[in-house]
């Protein structure tokens, strides 16, 4: 199973992911996929860290790396550093990453 991920875009440098982050949440985790104003899929995530000094972004990167079993050094918040709506880049083989995250999303019933 798996396949294209609604919240991801394949790019030459890797995979771009649209994420809506809720900082200062009750738990670190994922809350499904929603559509944004442009009907693009967005992965909803929450972290317990507060949005100060980049702590929430760091917690998001750590959570994504652990969940998807990729090195933290391959992940970067490239848009939305101070906004809830973020774009995260995972550097690497975009097709392989898309399949891996697609399989994960299907296993979570997010796809």
C-alpha positions in Angstrom: 0.0 0.0 0.0 1.2 3.6 0.5 1.7 5.9 -2.5 1.4 9.6 -2.8 1.1 11.6 0.4 -1.5 14.4 0.4 0.6 16.6 2.6 3.9 16.1 0.7 5.5 17.4 -2.4 8.4 15.8 -4.2 11.2 18.2 -5.0 14.8 17.8 -6.4 16.3 18.2 -2.8 13.9 15.7 -1.1 10.3 15.8 0.2 8.5 18.9 1.4 5.8 18.4 4.0 3.0 20.8 5.0 2.4 20.6 8.7 0.1 22.5 11.1 1.8 22.5 14.5 0.0 23.1 17.8 2.7 24.1 20.4 2.1 23.8 24.1 -0.2 20.8 23.5 -1.1 18.1 26.0 1.0 15.6 24.2 3.5 15.1 21.4 1.8 13.4 18.5 -0.1 13.5 15.2 -3.8 14.3 14.8 -4.5 13.4 11.3 -4.6 15.3 8.0 -6.7 18.3 7.2 -7.2 20.5 4.1 -5.9 24.1 4.1 -7.6 27.0 2.4 -6.1 26.0 -1.0 -7.4 22.3 -0.6 -3.8 21.0 0.1 -3.4 18.3 2.6 -1.7 19.3 5.8 -0.5 17.0 8.6 -1.7 18.1 12.0 0.8 17.7 14.8 1.2 18.8 18.4 4.1 19.1 20.8 4.2 20.0 24.5 7.0 22.5 24.1 6.1 26.2 24.1 6.7 28.3 20.9 9.6 30.3 22.3 13.2 30.3 21.1 12.4 27.7 18.5 11.7 25.0 21.1 8.4 23.9 19.5 10.2 23.6 16.1 13.0 21.5 17.6 10.5 19.2 19.3 8.7 18.8 16.0 11.9 17.9 14.2 12.8 15.4 16.9 9.3 13.8 16.8 9.3 13.5 13.0 12.8 12.0 13.0 11.9 9.4 15.6 8.5 8.6 14.0 9.9 8.2 10.5 13.3 6.8 11.5 15.4 9.5 9.7 18.3 11.5 11.0 17.3 14.8 12.5 20.1 16.4 10.4 18.1 15.6 7.3 15.0 17.6 8.5 14.6 21.4 8.4 11.7 23.8 8.9 12.1 25.8 5.7 9.0 28.0 6.0 6.9 29.1 9.0 9.5 29.2 11.7 7.3 31.5 13.7 3.9 30.4 12.4 1.8 27.3 13.1 1.7 26.5 9.3 5.1 25.0 8.4 6.9 23.5 5.5 9.5 20.8 6.6 12.1 19.5 4.1 13.4 16.0 4.4 16.6 15.8 2.4 17.2 12.5 0.5 15.6 10.3 -2.1 12.2 11.9 -2.5 10.5 8.9 -4.1 11.7 6.5 -1.3 10.8 9.1 1.4 7.3 9.6 -0.2 6.7 5.8 -0.1 8.0 5.5 3.4 5.8 8.3 4.7 2.9 7.2 2.6 3.1 3.7 4.2 3.3 5.4 7.6 0.3 7.6 6.9 -1.8 4.6 5.7 -0.8 2.7 8.9 -2.1 5.7 10.9 -5.3 6.0 8.8 -4.2 9.5 7.8 -4.2 8.8 4.0 
